[in-house]
Amino acid sequence: MAKEIKYLSFIIIIIIFIFLIGRYYFSDDNKKNSFRSFNNIDTKISNYAKKIEVIESDTKNIIEYVEQTNQKKKKYNFWKLLDFNE
């Protein structure tokens, strides 16, 4: 009997929790606040973008290419590697 009451109380608590979360999420106040925060984010991004300094690139012509010598590369054949050496 106590076990059933415990499970029933758990179910009631979960249902109340879901109901209160849904009621808050779909309320007009929450929609207004979220819309205001989205607008504030856009203005903050544009203000921040104006303050950012643009640094000139100093990486032009820093890579020096070295000519490779003609070294013979050993060619591996996959199937020959799998064969047993007898």
N, C-alpha and C positions, 0 to 999 in steps of 0.2 A: 504494500500500500504506500509506503514512504517512497519507494522507488518511482512509482507512477506520479506521485505529487512532485517529486524532484524533476522528472522529465517534463511534466506539464509546466512547471515554473520556468524551466529553461526555454521551452517553446514560446511561452508568453513573453518572456524578456526579449527574445530574438525578434519576435513579431513587432513588439513596441519599438525596439531599436530601429528596425527597417522602416517602420511607419514614420518615426520622427526624422530620420535622415531624409527620406523622400519628401516629407513636408517642407523641410528646410531647403532642400535642393531645388524644388520647383516653386519656391516662394518668389514674389515679385522683388522683395528686398535683395535677395541673393542675385537675381538676374541683373538688377540695377548696379549692384556693387561690382559684379564681374564685368559688366560692360564698361563701367568707369575705369576699372583697372586695365582693361585692354586699351582704352584710349590713352591712359597715362603711360603705358609701356611705349606706345608709338611716339609720344612727345619726348619721353626720356631717351629713346634711341636716337631721334633726330638731334636732340641737344648734345648728346654724347658724341655723335658723328661729327658735329661741327668742331668739337674741341680736340679731336684726334689729330696729331701731327703726322704728316706724310714724310717718311724718311726716304731719301733718294737711294737708289740701288748702287752699291759699291762692289758688285760682284762681276762686273764686265771684264772679260778677258783674263780671268784668274786661273782658268783651267788650261794646263799645258798638256797637249796630247803627245805621247811618246810612241814612236814608230815601233811596231812589234817585229822582232826578228823571226825569220822563218824557222820555227822549231817543229820538228816532226811530232805529231801527236799520235799516240798509240790508239789504234782503232779497236774497239771492243765489239765483239759480236755477242749478243745476248744469249743465243742458243748455245754457243760454244762455252760460255761461262757456266752453263747449267750441266754440261756433260761432265761425267766423272773421269778423272784422270786414272787411266789403268795402265 
